[in-house]
């Protein structure tokens, strides 16, 4: 980040990841509003990234761009100067184009991922201590606790079922057929999830699929 010609403004809760570059021409500001999420290696030059928006890895956002709140810019996109992008836009390509509106599920995924980075910052402030570098690989060295954050592709495949007495159960799959097999297995599991019979009946799947998305 080089705030010489123009100001750089980073809002509360925003994160700018490793190898990013932020700069501006004289008289212009580069702004990342609150909860903005700037992926590894992205370049922002004299632009504004709206509240809770995400800029994907290695993307380039040029001067005068206004990226609307809760928008997502795909990895390696090139957004031309002076482009105004409406809120909740999915933006991909080089040159980048708006291809559709961002879904509620995608906004929830983005917000959850940004919260993870905010927690990392708090953990670092609270727990980092000076250490000596290791001279050899340490056997069974503990790592960070596993997070429930997943890729956006996997987040789109998540199915949530409500099980009486056990609460929500989340399941993911790589295909529709695998999804139904897993639902059927959970239906007969000891947790006794209340999965309607239609979910395991091929004749009724299309009609009832909406209820689990």
C-alpha positions in Angstrom: 0.0 0.0 0.0 1.5 3.3 -1.1 -0.4 6.4 0.0 1.7 9.0 -1.6 -0.2 10.7 -4.5 -3.7 9.8 -3.1 -5.1 8.6 0.2 -5.7 4.9 1.0 -8.8 4.3 3.2 -9.5 0.9 4.7 -12.8 0.6 6.5 -13.6 -1.3 9.7 -13.4 -5.1 9.4 -11.9 -5.0 5.9 -9.0 -7.3 5.1 -6.2 -6.8 2.4 -4.4 -10.1 1.9 -0.8 -10.9 1.0 0.8 -9.5 -2.2 -1.9 -7.0 -2.9 -1.1 -3.5 -4.3 -3.1 -0.4 -3.5 -2.2 2.9 -5.1 -3.8 6.0 -6.7 -3.1 8.8 -9.2 -2.7 12.3 -7.7 -6.0 13.6 -6.3 -7.7 10.2 -6.2 -8.4 8.0 -3.3 -8.3 4.2 -3.1 -11.1 3.0 -0.7 -12.0 -0.3 0.7 -15.2 0.1 2.7 -16.2 -1.8 5.8 -16.0 -5.6 5.6 -14.4 -5.4 2.2 -12.4 -8.5 1.3 -9.4 -8.2 -1.0 -8.0 -11.5 -2.1 -4.3 -12.5 -2.6 -2.4 -10.6 -5.2 -5.2 -8.2 -6.2 -4.4 -4.7 -7.5 -6.6 -1.7 -6.6 -5.8 1.6 -8.3 -7.8 4.7 -7.4 -11.0 2.7 -7.0 -13.7 2.2 -4.4 -14.7 -1.3 -3.2 -18.1 -1.1 -1.5 -19.2 -2.5 1.8 -18.9 -6.2 2.2 -17.7 -6.7 -1.3 -15.1 -9.3 -2.4 -12.3 -8.8 -4.9 -11.0 -12.2 -6.0 -7.3 -13.2 -6.2 -5.1 -11.5 -8.8 -7.9 -9.2 -10.0 -7.2 -5.7 -11.2 -9.6 -2.9 -10.4 -8.7 0.3 -12.3 -9.1 4.0 -11.5 -12.6 5.4 -11.0 -14.2 2.0 -10.6 -17.1 2.0 -8.1 -17.8 -1.6 -7.0 -21.2 -1.8 -5.4 -21.8 -3.2 -1.9 -21.9 -7.0 -1.5 -20.6 -7.6 -5.0 -18.1 -10.4 -5.9 -15.4 -10.0 -8.5 -14.0 -13.3 -9.7 -10.4 -14.2 -9.6 -8.1 -12.7 -12.3 -10.9 -10.3 -13.5 -9.9 -7.0 -15.1 -12.3 -4.2 -14.3 -11.9 -1.2 -16.7 -11.5 2.3 -15.4 -14.6 4.4 -14.5 -16.9 1.3 -14.5 -19.8 1.6 -12.1 -21.0 -1.8 -10.8 -24.3 -2.0 -9.1 -24.6 -3.6 -5.6 -24.8 -7.4 -5.4 -23.2 -8.0 -8.8 -21.2 -11.1 -9.8 -18.4 -9.8 -12.0 -16.0 -12.0 -14.0 -13.7 -11.9 -17.0 -11.2 -9.8 -18.7 -12.5 -7.3 -19.5 -14.9 -7.9 -16.6 -18.7 -8.0 -17.1 -21.6 -8.3 -14.7 -23.1 -11.8 -15.4 -25.8 -12.0 -12.7 -26.9 -10.9 -9.2 -25.1 -12.4 -6.2 -27.4 -14.8 -4.4 -28.2 -14.7 -0.7 -26.3 -17.9 -0.1 -23.2 -16.4 -1.8 -23.5 -13.2 0.4 -23.7 -15.4 3.5 -20.6 -17.3 2.4 -18.7 -14.1 1.8 -19.7 -12.6 5.1 -18.8 -15.8 7.0 -15.3 -15.9 5.3 -14.6 -12.2 6.2 -15.6 -12.9 9.8 -13.0 -15.6 9.8 -10.3 -13.1 8.9 -11.6 -10.7 11.5 -11.3 -13.5 14.2 -7.7 -14.2 13.0 -6.7 -10.6 13.7 -8.2 -10.8 17.2 -6.5 -14.1 17.8 -3.1 -12.7 16.7 -3.4 -9.7 18.9 -4.4 -11.8 21.9 -2.1 -14.8 21.5 1.1 -14.1 19.5 4.3 -14.5 21.4 8.0 -14.4 20.4 9.4 -17.8 19.6 12.7 -19.3 18.4 12.6 -20.8 14.8 12.5 -24.6 14.7 15.7 -26.3 13.5 13.8 -29.5 12.6 10.3 -30.7 11.8 8.4 -31.1 15.0 6.5 -34.4 15.1 2.7 -34.1 15.7 2.9 -30.3 16.0 -0.6 -29.0 16.6 -2.1 -26.8 14.0 -5.0 -24.3 14.0 -8.4 -25.5 14.9 -10.4 -26.5 11.8 -12.8 -23.9 10.5 -16.2 -24.5 8.9 -15.5 -22.0 6.1 -15.6 -23.7 2.7 -15.0 -22.7 -0.9 -17.8 -20.8 -2.7 -18.4 -23.8 -5.0 -18.9 -26.1 -2.0 -21.1 -23.5 -0.3 -23.5 -23.5 -3.2 -23.9 -27.3 -2.8 -24.7 -27.2 0.9 -28.0 -28.7 2.0 -29.3 -28.1 5.5 -31.8 -30.5 7.1 -33.5 -29.9 10.4 -33.4 -33.0 12.6 -35.7 -33.1 15.7 -33.6 -33.3 18.8 -30.3 -32.8 17.0 -30.6 -29.5 15.2 -29.5 -28.6 11.7 -27.4 -31.2 9.7 -25.3 -29.9 6.8 -24.4 -32.2 4.0 -22.5 -31.6 0.7 -22.0 -33.6 -2.4 -20.4 -33.4 -5.8 -23.4 -34.4 -7.8 -27.2 -34.6 -7.5 -27.2 -38.4 -7.4 -24.7 -38.4 -4.5 -26.8 -35.9 -2.7 -29.9 -38.1 -2.8 -27.9 -41.1 -1.7 -26.6 -39.2 1.3 -30.0 -37.9 2.2 -31.3 -41.4 2.1 -28.5 -42.6 4.3 -29.2 -39.9 6.9 -32.8 -40.7 6.8 -32.0 -44.2 8.1 -29.2 -43.1 10.4 -29.5 -43.3 14.3 -30.1 -39.5 14.3 -33.4 -40.2 12.6 -33.6 -37.0 10.5 -37.0 -36.1 9.4 -36.4 -36.4 5.6 -39.6 -36.6 3.6 -40.1 -39.9 1.7 -40.2 -37.8 -1.5 -36.4 -37.1 -1.2 -35.7 -40.8 -1.8 -38.3 -41.3 -4.4 -37.0 -40.4 -7.9 -40.5 -39.7 -9.2 -40.9 -36.8 -6.7 -37.4 -35.3 -6.4 -37.9 -32.4 -8.8 -41.0 -31.2 -7.0 -39.5 -31.3 -3.6 -36.0 -30.3 -4.3 -36.7 -26.6 -3.6 -37.5 -27.3 0.1 -33.9 -28.2 0.9 -32.1 -25.4 -0.9 
